[in-house]
Amino acid sequence: MVLLCAQGMGTTEVSKKVGLSAATVSKWRKRFAKQGTDGLHDLPRPKTARKLSDEKVEEVLRSTLETTPKGQTHWSTRQLAKKLGVSQSSVSRIWRAFSLKPHRQETFRLSTDDFFVEKVRDVVGLYMSPPDNALVLCVDEKSQIQALERGQPVIPMLFGQPERQTPQYLRHGTTTLFAALNIATGEVIGECHSRHRAIEFRKFLNTINRSVPEELEVHVILDNYATHSAPEIQRWLKRHRRFHFHFVPTYSSWLNQVERWFGLLTQQALRRGVHRSTAELEQAIREYIAAHNADPKPFIWTKTADQIIAAVARHCQRLQEVFGEG
């Protein structure tokens, strides 16, 4: 506004150009004329004295972190405010200031794998620098997918009303989906079986073998499920030398990108689906895979192995600080 006025434009003309009122332009012109560039900063706003003493703030924090309401697992702002004799808004402000969220809980599981670092570097290395003349596949099975039929018909979405379905359902069996995600293209090879034993896994490996050009090496990223290292699978690997297995560390399925794809499958096709038989369920899964492969998009892996290892180390350090050496 000031620069436009300096170019000779009038207040009304400047207000139209910047999309503000003429009064606003006039205010900033006057402040610049009186105080120069110092006048372009916001003026100090009036402050009210803090009502809670440091001791009271400390009491709120200690109560939040070290106690719980009788018979309950965590405080609410109103419960803690009533107990300590302060306002609910005061407790809320303190919690925001110190980033405390008693109502939230997150899960974690630390890997106990003795070769955690080596496996992380191996898998992440394949993601960020895949070998030449090779295909990298993330493989896993999503077991016990239920074919569920709702107890009453689903009411479709209407204007002002979301889709509705009854929580009651009828079970019509389960299936297991074996899937292999190509990290370079995002395409998925999928196959449904009634069980997920070593024999079904071997059949799926044969499907992958037929789907991948013979001149390519195949690097397969897997979790530590016993089926993946069964004697039958070891014999299969000896007969198919171009296949190389890479196992993620224990309790680290988040390293396997196909798990993210399973999440999309559940969210977009399974959770709200109605299937009156396992055949219907498997057909729905095949249709989802076909639609996905028609326009595949790979997941972009950004975290390096060093960043992951450092993050786990920081988490372990915080746990040690909280719980001590034991």
C-alpha positions in Angstrom: 0.0 0.0 0.0 2.8 2.4 0.9 4.7 1.7 -2.2 1.7 2.2 -4.4 0.9 5.5 -2.8 4.5 6.6 -3.3 4.0 6.0 -7.0 1.3 8.7 -7.0 -1.8 6.5 -6.7 -4.7 7.8 -4.6 -6.2 6.1 -1.6 -9.3 4.9 -3.4 -7.2 3.6 -6.4 -4.9 1.7 -4.0 -7.8 0.3 -2.0 -9.3 -1.2 -5.2 -5.9 -2.6 -6.3 -5.1 -4.4 -3.1 -8.7 -5.4 -2.2 -8.9 -3.5 1.1 -11.0 -0.6 2.3 -10.0 3.0 1.8 -10.0 3.4 5.6 -7.3 0.7 5.9 -5.2 2.3 3.2 -5.5 5.7 4.8 -4.6 4.3 8.3 -1.3 2.8 7.0 -0.5 5.9 5.0 -0.8 8.1 8.0 1.3 5.8 10.2 4.1 5.6 7.6 4.0 9.4 7.3 4.4 9.9 11.0 6.7 7.0 12.0 8.4 5.8 8.8 9.0 2.0 8.5 8.6 1.6 12.3 5.0 2.5 11.9 4.4 -0.5 9.6 4.8 -2.9 12.6 1.8 -4.0 14.7 1.4 -1.9 17.8 1.8 -3.7 21.2 -1.5 -5.3 22.3 -2.8 -4.8 25.8 -1.9 -7.7 28.1 -3.9 -8.9 31.1 -2.1 -10.1 34.1 -1.8 -13.9 34.5 -4.3 -15.1 37.0 -2.7 -18.4 37.9 0.5 -18.4 39.9 3.5 -20.5 38.9 2.7 -22.9 41.8 -0.8 -23.4 40.5 0.5 -24.1 37.0 2.9 -26.6 38.4 0.1 -28.3 40.3 -1.9 -28.6 37.1 1.0 -30.1 35.3 1.9 -32.5 38.1 -1.7 -33.6 38.5 -2.0 -34.2 34.7 1.2 -36.2 34.4 1.3 -38.1 37.7 -2.3 -38.7 38.8 -5.6 -40.0 37.3 -9.2 -39.5 38.4 -10.5 -42.2 40.7 -11.6 -45.2 38.6 -10.5 -43.6 35.3 -7.5 -43.6 33.1 -7.0 -39.9 32.3 -8.2 -36.4 33.2 -10.5 -34.2 31.2 -10.2 -30.4 31.5 -13.4 -30.1 33.4 -12.6 -32.9 35.9 -9.1 -31.5 36.6 -10.4 -27.9 36.9 -13.0 -29.0 39.4 -10.5 -30.9 41.5 -7.9 -28.0 41.6 -10.4 -25.2 41.8 -9.5 -23.4 38.6 -11.4 -22.7 35.4 -11.7 -25.3 32.7 -10.3 -22.8 30.2 -7.2 -22.3 32.4 -6.5 -26.1 32.3 -7.0 -26.1 28.6 -4.6 -23.2 28.0 -1.9 -24.9 30.2 -2.3 -28.2 28.3 -2.0 -26.4 25.0 1.1 -24.5 26.2 2.9 -27.7 27.3 1.5 -29.9 24.4 -0.3 -32.3 26.8 -3.2 -34.3 25.3 -4.4 -36.8 28.0 -7.4 -37.9 25.8 -5.0 -39.2 23.1 -3.1 -42.4 23.0 -0.7 -43.9 20.5 0.7 -47.4 20.1 4.3 -48.5 19.6 6.3 -51.7 19.5 10.0 -51.8 19.6 11.7 -54.4 17.5 13.7 -57.1 19.4 15.6 -58.2 16.3 19.3 -58.6 16.9 19.9 -57.5 13.3 17.6 -54.5 13.3 20.1 -52.0 11.9 21.3 -54.4 9.2 17.8 -55.3 8.0 16.6 -51.7 8.0 19.6 -50.7 5.8 19.0 -53.7 3.5 15.3 -52.9 3.0 15.5 -49.1 2.8 18.5 -49.5 0.4 16.2 -51.5 -2.0 13.6 -48.7 -1.8 15.9 -45.8 -2.3 18.5 -47.4 -4.7 17.0 -50.5 -6.3 19.4 -52.7 -8.3 19.6 -52.6 -12.0 17.9 -55.4 -14.1 15.9 -56.4 -11.1 12.4 -56.1 -9.7 11.7 -55.2 -6.1 8.4 -56.5 -4.7 6.8 -56.0 -1.3 5.0 -59.2 -0.5 2.6 -60.1 2.3 -0.7 -61.7 3.0 -3.9 -60.1 4.4 -5.5 -63.0 6.2 -9.0 -63.6 7.6 -10.7 -61.1 5.4 -14.4 -61.6 6.3 -17.3 -61.7 3.8 -19.9 -59.7 5.7 -23.5 -59.1 4.8 -25.4 -56.4 6.6 -28.4 -57.4 8.6 -30.5 -54.8 6.8 -30.2 -53.1 3.4 -27.7 -50.2 3.2 -29.4 -46.9 2.8 -27.6 -44.9 0.1 -26.3 -41.4 0.4 -28.9 -38.6 0.0 -28.8 -34.9 0.0 -27.9 -33.9 3.6 -27.6 -37.5 4.7 -24.6 -39.9 4.5 -24.8 -43.5 3.6 -26.1 -45.6 6.5 -25.7 -49.2 7.4 -26.7 -51.3 10.3 -23.9 -52.5 12.7 -25.4 -56.1 12.7 -24.0 -58.4 10.1 -24.0 -62.0 8.8 -20.7 -63.8 8.3 -20.1 -65.8 5.1 -16.6 -67.1 5.5 -13.1 -65.7 5.1 -10.4 -65.5 2.5 -6.7 -64.6 2.4 -5.2 -62.2 -0.1 -1.6 -62.7 -1.1 -0.2 -59.5 -2.7 3.0 -58.3 -4.2 3.5 -54.6 -4.7 6.0 -53.4 -7.4 7.7 -50.5 -5.7 8.8 -49.0 -9.1 5.4 -48.8 -10.7 2.8 -49.3 -7.9 1.3 -52.3 -9.7 0.0 -55.2 -7.6 -0.1 -58.9 -8.2 -2.8 -60.4 -6.1 -4.2 -63.9 -5.5 -6.9 -65.1 -3.0 -6.7 -68.4 -1.2 -8.9 -70.0 1.5 -5.8 -70.5 3.8 -2.4 -69.1 4.2 0.0 -72.0 4.7 3.3 -72.6 3.1 1.6 -74.4 0.2 -0.5 -71.4 -0.7 2.5 -69.1 -0.4 4.4 -71.3 -2.8 1.6 -71.2 -5.3 1.7 -67.4 -5.1 5.4 -67.4 -5.6 4.8 -69.4 -8.7 2.3 -66.8 -9.9 4.9 -64.1 -9.3 7.5 -66.1 -11.2 5.2 -66.4 -14.2 4.3 -62.7 -14.1 7.9 -61.4 -14.0 10.1 -61.5 -17.2 12.7 -64.3 -16.9 15.6 -61.9 -17.5 15.0 -60.0 -14.3 16.2 -60.8 -10.8 13.4 -60.6 -8.2 14.0 -59.1 -4.7 11.2 -59.9 -2.3 10.6 -57.9 0.9 8.8 -60.0 3.5 8.0 -60.0 7.2 9.0 -62.8 9.6 5.9 -65.0 9.4 6.9 -68.6 9.8 5.3 -69.5 6.4 7.9 -67.4 4.6 10.8 -69.4 5.8 9.2 -72.9 5.9 11.3 -75.8 4.5 9.0 -76.1 1.5 9.8 -72.4 0.6 13.5 -72.9 1.1 13.4 -75.8 -1.4 11.5 -73.6 -3.8 14.1 -70.8 -3.5 16.9 -73.3 -4.4 15.0 -74.1 -7.6 14.5 -70.4 -8.4 17.8 -68.8 -8.0 16.7 -65.4 -9.3 14.5 -64.8 -6.3 16.1 -63.2 -3.2 14.3 -62.7 0.1 14.8 -59.7 2.3 13.2 -59.8 5.7 12.1 -56.7 7.6 13.0 -56.7 11.4 10.6 -58.3 13.8 7.6 -56.0 14.8 8.5 -53.7 11.9 5.8 -54.4 9.3 5.6 -50.6 8.7 8.7 -51.1 6.6 6.8 -53.2 4.1 5.1 -50.9 1.6 2.4 -53.4 0.7 0.9 -52.9 4.2 0.1 -49.3 3.1 -1.7 -50.7 0.1 -3.6 -53.1 2.3 -4.8 -50.1 4.2 -6.1 -48.5 1.0 -7.9 -51.7 0.0 -9.6 -51.9 3.4 -10.6 -48.2 3.3 -11.8 -48.0 -0.3 -13.2 -51.5 -1.0 -13.7 -53.7 2.1 -14.9 -51.7 5.1 -18.1 -50.6 3.6 -18.6 -53.5 1.2 -21.4 -56.0 1.4 -20.5 -59.6 0.4 -22.8 -62.5 0.6 -20.2 -65.1 0.0 -16.4 -65.5 -0.2 -16.8 -65.7 -4.0 -18.3 -62.2 -4.0 -15.6 -61.0 -1.7 -12.8 -62.4 -3.8 -14.4 -60.9 -6.9 -14.5 -57.5 -5.3 -10.9 -57.8 -4.4 -9.9 -58.7 -8.0 -11.9 -55.8 -9.3 -10.1 -53.4 -6.9 -6.7 -54.8 -8.0 -7.7 -54.4 -11.7 -8.9 -50.8 -11.2 -5.7 -50.0 -9.2 -3.4 -51.5 -11.9 -5.2 -49.5 -14.6 -3.7 -46.3 -13.0 -1.0 -47.4 -10.6 1.0 -44.9 -8.5 4.0 -46.0 -6.5 4.6 -44.9 -2.9 7.5 -42.5 -2.5 9.9 -43.6 0.2 11.7 -40.6 1.7 13.2 -41.7 5.1 16.8 -42.9 4.9 18.0 -45.8 7.0 20.1 -43.4 9.2 17.0 -41.2 9.8 14.9 -44.3 10.9 17.6 -45.7 13.1 18.2 -42.2 14.7 14.4 -41.9 15.4 14.3 -45.3 17.0 17.3 -44.4 19.1 15.6 -41.1 20.3 12.5 -43.1 21.2 14.6 -45.6 23.2 16.3 -42.7 25.0 13.0 -41.1 26.0 11.8 -44.5 27.3 15.0 -44.8 29.3 14.5 -41.4 30.8 11.0 -42.2 31.8 11.5 -45.7 33.2 15.1 -45.6 34.2 17.8 -48.2 33.5 15.4 -51.1 34.2 
